[in-house]
Amino acid sequence: MEQGTNSGFTLIELSIVLVIIGLLTGGILAGRDLIRAAELRGQIRQIEQYRTAVHTFKVRYDGLPGDVPGQNFGFAARSGTNCSGNNDGLLLSCFNYAAVPWAGSLNLGGEATLFWSDLAAASLITGAFSTSSGIVPNVQASQMASYLPAASLGGKHFIHVFSDGVVNFFALSQFTSTTGSSQFVVNYGLTAADALALDSKADDGLPVTGDIVSISSPVSVQLWNRPDPSGAAGLCSDGVSYNATNNNPRCSLRFAF
C-alpha cells in the first residue's frame, strides 16, 4: 500500500515566506515614507516660490500684490481705500474692517483675494484667479481653486494669505468653503508629524515660534492669528511642542513673509 505524500510546507519554507513578506512590507512602508517626505519637500518649495514671487512683485511695483493701487499697473480694479489696494503693507479681507481691520483673517475677499490675481497678472505665478475686491461669501469646494492656489501637498489643501495687523502670512489648510459672511470653513488636513516635518525642514521645528507656526486652535476670528495655546493636548501642539504621537489630522500652519 503506497504511503501518501505530505504536501505541507516545511519550517524552512515557512521561514523563507515570512522573511519575504517582511521584506515586502518593509519596502512598501519605506516607499510610502519616501513619497510623503518628497511631498513635504515639494510643499516647502511652493511656499518659497511664493515668497520669491512676492519679493519680485514688491521690487517691481513698490508694494504687495493685492495691496498696490491696481489702476496704476493695469491690475484688477479696486477702491484704493482700507482693505482694497491702499498700499499699507497689510493684506486684509475687508470683513468687519471698521471694527478690527485684521478681524477677517479667516475670511475670503479684499486684498487677500486680489493678492493671487495680481501675482498671476504679473506672470509671477501660474493660474487664473478671481479679481473680486469685496468679501466673497458662499464659495463651494468646487469653486475654491478660482480664489486660492491648490497646495503642492494635495489632499484638498489650499494657500490663503492674511495679516495679523503687523505681519503677513501664508496659511496652509484645507479650506473647503466659505459661509454667508465669507468666513472659511476649515478642515485640519495635516498630522502633527507632518507639521513637525515641515517646520523642522524650513524653520525651528517649534509650533509657536519662528516663521512657521501652528494655528490649529479652534477656528475663530479671535484665535486664527495666534499660535496654539499652552496645554492644548488634543490639538496640533500643546503650546510648546508638536503632539507628534497624535495621528489625527489636527494641524494647519502659517508661514510668515
C-alpha positions in Angstrom: 0.0 0.0 0.0 1.5 3.3 -1.1 2.1 5.9 1.6 0.5 9.3 1.0 3.0 12.2 0.4 3.0 15.2 2.7 2.4 18.3 0.7 2.7 20.8 3.6 5.4 23.4 4.0 8.5 22.7 6.0 9.6 25.1 8.7 12.4 26.3 6.5 10.0 27.1 3.7 7.6 28.9 6.0 10.5 30.9 7.4 11.5 31.9 3.9 8.0 33.0 3.1 7.8 35.1 6.3 11.1 36.7 5.5 9.9 37.6 2.0 6.6 39.0 3.4 8.6 41.1 5.9 10.9 42.5 3.3 7.9 43.4 1.0 6.1 45.0 3.9 9.1 47.0 4.9 9.7 48.1 1.4 6.2 49.3 1.0 6.3 51.2 4.3 9.7 52.7 3.4 8.4 53.7 0.0 5.4 55.3 1.5 7.6 57.3 3.9 9.8 58.4 1.0 6.8 59.6 -1.0 5.5 61.6 1.9 8.8 63.1 2.5 9.0 64.2 -1.1 5.5 65.7 -0.9 6.5 67.7 2.2 9.7 69.0 0.5 7.5 70.0 -2.5 5.3 72.0 -0.2 8.2 73.9 1.2 9.4 74.6 -2.3 6.0 76.0 -3.2 5.9 78.4 -0.2 9.5 79.5 -1.0 8.5 80.1 -4.7 5.5 82.3 -3.5 7.8 84.2 -1.1 10.2 84.9 -4.0 7.3 85.9 -6.2 6.1 88.4 -3.6 9.6 89.9 -3.2 9.9 90.3 -7.0 6.5 91.9 -7.2 7.4 94.3 -4.4 10.6 95.4 -6.1 8.8 95.8 -9.4 5.7 97.6 -8.3 6.8 99.1 -4.9 4.1 97.3 -2.9 2.5 94.0 -2.2 0.2 92.1 -4.6 -3.4 92.9 -3.8 -2.3 95.9 -1.7 -1.0 98.1 -4.6 -3.3 100.6 -6.4 -4.4 98.3 -9.2 -5.2 101.0 -11.8 -1.6 102.3 -11.7 -0.3 99.0 -13.2 -3.2 97.6 -15.1 -4.3 95.1 -12.5 -7.9 94.4 -11.4 -9.9 97.4 -10.3 -10.1 98.2 -6.5 -11.2 101.2 -4.5 -7.8 102.1 -3.1 -9.2 102.5 0.4 -8.8 100.4 3.6 -8.6 96.8 2.6 -8.7 97.3 -1.2 -5.4 98.4 -2.5 -4.5 101.1 0.0 -0.8 100.2 -0.1 -0.4 100.0 3.7 1.6 96.8 3.6 -1.1 94.6 5.2 -3.2 92.0 3.3 -6.8 92.3 4.6 -10.1 90.7 3.6 -12.4 93.7 4.2 -14.6 91.7 6.6 -15.5 93.8 9.6 -12.7 96.2 8.8 -14.2 99.1 10.6 -14.2 97.3 13.9 -10.9 95.4 13.7 -9.0 95.7 10.4 -7.4 92.2 10.7 -10.5 90.5 12.2 -11.2 89.0 8.8 -8.0 86.9 8.7 -10.1 83.8 8.2 -12.3 85.4 5.6 -12.1 85.4 1.8 -12.1 88.7 -0.1 -10.4 92.1 -0.5 -6.7 92.2 -0.8 -6.4 88.6 0.3 -8.2 87.6 -3.0 -6.6 90.3 -5.2 -3.2 89.0 -4.0 -3.3 85.9 -6.1 -4.8 87.6 -9.2 -2.1 90.3 -9.1 0.7 87.7 -8.9 -0.8 85.8 -11.8 -1.3 89.0 -13.9 2.3 89.9 -13.3 3.3 86.4 -14.6 5.0 85.6 -11.3 2.8 82.5 -10.7 0.6 80.4 -12.9 -3.2 80.1 -12.7 -6.2 82.3 -13.1 -7.8 83.8 -10.0 -10.9 85.8 -9.1 -10.5 89.6 -9.3 -13.2 90.2 -6.7 -12.3 93.1 -4.4 -15.1 92.7 -1.9 -15.9 89.9 0.6 -16.7 86.5 -1.1 -19.5 84.6 0.6 -20.9 81.1 -0.2 -17.9 79.7 -2.1 -18.3 75.9 -2.6 -15.5 73.4 -2.6 -15.6 73.0 -6.4 -15.1 76.8 -6.7 -12.2 77.3 -4.3 -9.5 76.9 -6.9 -10.8 80.1 -8.6 -9.8 82.0 -5.5 -6.8 80.2 -3.9 -4.0 78.2 -5.4 -4.0 74.5 -4.6 -1.2 73.5 -2.2 1.5 71.3 -3.6 0.8 68.9 -0.8 -2.5 67.9 -2.3 -5.3 66.5 -0.1 -7.6 69.4 -0.8 -5.2 71.9 0.8 -5.0 75.5 -0.4 -2.9 78.5 0.3 -4.5 81.6 1.8 -2.9 84.9 2.8 -3.8 87.1 5.8 -2.4 89.6 8.2 -2.4 89.9 12.0 -2.1 93.6 11.8 1.7 93.6 11.8 2.9 90.6 9.7 1.6 88.9 6.6 1.3 85.1 6.4 0.6 82.3 4.1 -1.9 79.8 5.7 -1.8 76.1 4.7 -5.0 74.3 5.4 -8.0 72.5 3.9 -10.2 75.5 3.0 -13.4 73.7 2.0 -15.9 76.6 1.5 -17.0 80.0 2.8 -20.1 80.9 4.8 -22.6 83.6 4.0 -20.3 86.1 5.8 -17.3 84.9 3.8 -15.6 83.1 6.7 -13.7 80.0 5.7 -14.9 76.5 6.7 -11.6 74.7 7.5 -10.6 71.1 7.9 -7.2 70.4 9.5 -5.6 68.1 7.0 -2.1 67.8 8.4 -1.0 65.4 11.2 1.3 66.8 13.9 4.1 64.6 12.4 3.7 66.3 9.0 3.5 69.7 10.6 6.7 69.0 12.6 8.5 67.7 9.5 7.6 70.9 7.6 8.6 73.2 10.5 11.8 71.3 11.0 12.9 71.4 7.4 12.2 75.1 6.9 12.3 76.7 10.4 12.9 75.9 14.0 10.7 72.8 14.5 8.7 74.5 17.2 5.0 75.2 16.9 4.8 78.7 18.5 8.0 80.4 17.4 9.8 81.3 14.2 8.3 81.9 10.8 6.3 78.7 10.7 3.6 78.5 13.5 0.8 76.1 14.2 -2.6 77.7 14.0 -4.8 74.7 14.8 -6.7 76.3 17.7 -10.5 76.0 17.4 -11.2 78.2 14.4 -12.4 81.6 15.3 -11.6 85.2 14.3 -10.0 85.7 17.7 -7.7 82.7 17.6 -6.7 82.4 14.0 -3.9 85.0 14.3 -2.5 83.3 17.4 -0.4 80.2 17.9 -1.8 77.2 19.7 -2.5 77.8 23.4 -0.5 76.0 26.1 -1.9 72.8 27.4 -3.9 72.1 24.3 -3.2 68.4 24.3 -5.8 67.4 21.7 -4.6 69.9 19.1 -1.6 70.0 16.8 0.6 71.1 19.7 0.5 71.7 23.4 1.8 75.2 23.0 5.4 74.0 23.5 6.0 71.2 21.1 4.1 69.3 18.4 1.9 66.4 19.5 3.7 64.1 17.2 2.0 61.0 18.7 -1.4 62.3 17.6 -2.0 60.7 14.2 -5.3 62.5 13.6 -5.2 65.4 11.2 -5.3 68.4 13.6 -2.9 70.8 12.1 -2.8 74.0 10.0 0.3 76.1 9.6 1.1 79.7 8.9 4.3 80.9 7.2 5.4 84.5 7.7 6.6 86.5 4.7 
